[in-house]
Amino acid sequence: MKIWLGHYVDNTKEWFITWARDITELVLMIDGIVGEPDQRSLRQLFTPGFANCHVDFSKDGYPSISPAKDKILRENWLHVEGTVGREENVIDHIRRVAKRSKNNNIAPREIKIWLGTYEHKNKTSGDDCFIVWAASKQEAIELVSANTEKSFEKHLRPLLKAGFINIHVGFKSNRMVLTPPREDVKSGVWIYLEDFE
């Protein structure tokens, strides 16, 4: 499984993080769901990151994914670090493309993707959870713990099938702000997990 960062055709404000076996699987999965991925924009991620979300189940057992209920998790819903495509810092890359700005080097590493759940006292309203990608389980645990200061179950479920996270890029006072796209949150395709049970 590989993980990429990219944006949709003719729309540098709507980005995604996606994981799949190859670019063909990636394009087939995303195309027709929310839009067409701009293949020229795709950059492979070799460094860890995670996204916070909330999972709830209908009476029929179908999952729905929404922004995390916890205020701190909602405010810090996406964490990406390091470089993209082995050369450019992830945030610098998005800023340069979305706003029209530069470079660092790192060796490629094998990245794995997991779904994890934060610890809750009350389990009746679903779970705040996260998708994390890292080279190892330990790195994933350390990354989420350090950046959320939240306790979570150390049981991480590996994601073995393709999926994606949609990201809206905006600017406030010349500072880049990453948020879930409003339309996607309403229509339920902000995060797509093919092997979600």
ABEGO torsion letter per residue (X at the ends): XBBBBBBBBGBAABBBBBBBABAAAAAAAABGAAEBBBAAABBBBABBBBBBBBBBBBAAGBBBBBBBABAAAAAAABBBBEBBGGABBAAAAAAAAAAXXXBBBBBBBBBBBBBBBBBBABAAAEBBBBBBBBABAAAAAAAAAAAAGBBBBABBBBBABBBBBBBBBBBBGGBBBBBBBAAAAAAGAABBBAABX
